């Protein structure tokens, strides 16, 4: 159902059972999937691709042009997956020529006043709490939780199943499966509670803890610690994920406990 008080461009592709509230504006180059609810006073601009069964609350602006002076009018997109909730006054900018898209995955929750800048990639099942600000080109893995008033610097990568404490400033990459807190941002242990909630067995969690104990506690040199973890610890999928993430982290990773 589309409210008579909404402004929907005739070229917009809106599923028959989508609901659009009053005073919402939908531009022409927009796709909205089945069962999606868009509340009042929402702005969906050119390039938006919104999946099925999403909920978008008042004041949200989806697919506005990037806040990037290098943007040159390219036909980029902002893509929202299925079953994702976008709360009040969230802003999601579309991509630039770097990736040509900004993406938020399936089953995510973006709480009020979250900002997702251009060319950001957010995985599935992520929660970004109120006023989290994600700068351009950031990559966030699946099942990441970012608490409120967190600022993430451009080009940072945040590994899957990690947890970022509220009020943090994220200037370097955050490896997967961990908690990060304090200032400057520091490794604060493995995200054991989150992993158990998602069905990880205790023995796997214990092995992940062994990897990070080797990387952050027993060795002061991360390169040497990587060799020790690779050669001396048992092989398992999560160890490979951790070591591959760190090897690919040209920006560097957050520091260990002090």
C-alpha positions, 0 to 999 in steps of 0.5 A: 500500500502506498500512501496518497501523501507519498511521492513515488516516481512512476519509474520506481520498481516497488513490489505490490505488497510493499508499504510506503508511508505519507510524506515519503519520497521515492526517486525513479531509479529505485527498487523496493522488494516484497513485504518491505515497510517504509515509514513516513518522511523517508527519502529513497534516492536514485540508486537504491536497491532495497530487499524483501521484508525490510523496515525503514523508519522515519527520517532515513535517507537512502542512496544520497550522493557521496560526501566525497569531493572526488565523486563525479556523478557515476551511476552507483548504488546503495544496496540493502539486503533482505530482512534488514531494519533501518531506524530513525535518521539513518543515512546510507550514501551510494558508492563512488567509482571505487566500488560503485556500490555501498552494501548492507547485508541481510538481517542487519539492524542499523539503529538511529542516526547511524551513518554509512558512507560511500563504498562501505560493505556491511555483512549479514547479521550485523548490529550497528548501535545508535550514532555509529559513524562508518567512513568510506571504503570500510568493510565489516564482516558478518555478525559484527556488533558495533556499539553506540557512538563508535567512529570507524576511520576510512578503509578499515576492515572489521573481521567477522564475529567481532564486537566493538565497545561503545565510544571507540575510535577505530583507526586500524583493522580489527581481527575476527572473533574478538572484543575491542575496547579502550583508548587507543582501541585494544584487543580485549579478549575473544568474543566468547559470548557472541560465539556461543550464541551463534553455536560455536562449540567450546573446544573451537572457542578455546582454540581461537583463544589459543591463537590470540594468546599466541598473537597478543600475549606470548609474543611482542612481535606480530610477525613472529607470533604469526609464524608460531601460530601457523607452525605450532597450533593445530590447523582449523578453519578459524585459525586460517581466517584469523591469520589470513585477515592479519596477512591482508591487513596492510593498514595494520591491526589494533594493538594487544593488551598493555 
